[in-house]
Amino acid sequence: MGQHGYPIASDSFQGNRHEVHTMIPFIEELIKLYRLPNPIIVVDAGLMNKSNIAQLCHQGLGFILGARIKNTSQELT
């Protein structure tokens, strides 16, 4: 979101492409396009998988994940 709370970009992908596989390319494009130095990525659990989390960590990106409570470990509850 921009400073006034409106989305700064959107994209569309082929209907047969699972959305989990569109997140990282979209984020990379936004970072380049808007020259974002330290973005914080906020996504719900539906867009996350181990590969996406690993890629965000590898790129040094901060992120906030929405998670399903039933999938949360006992340490966090």
Helices and strands as residue ranges (DSSP letters): G 19-21, H 23-34, E 40-43, G 45-47, H 50-58, E 62-65, G 69-71
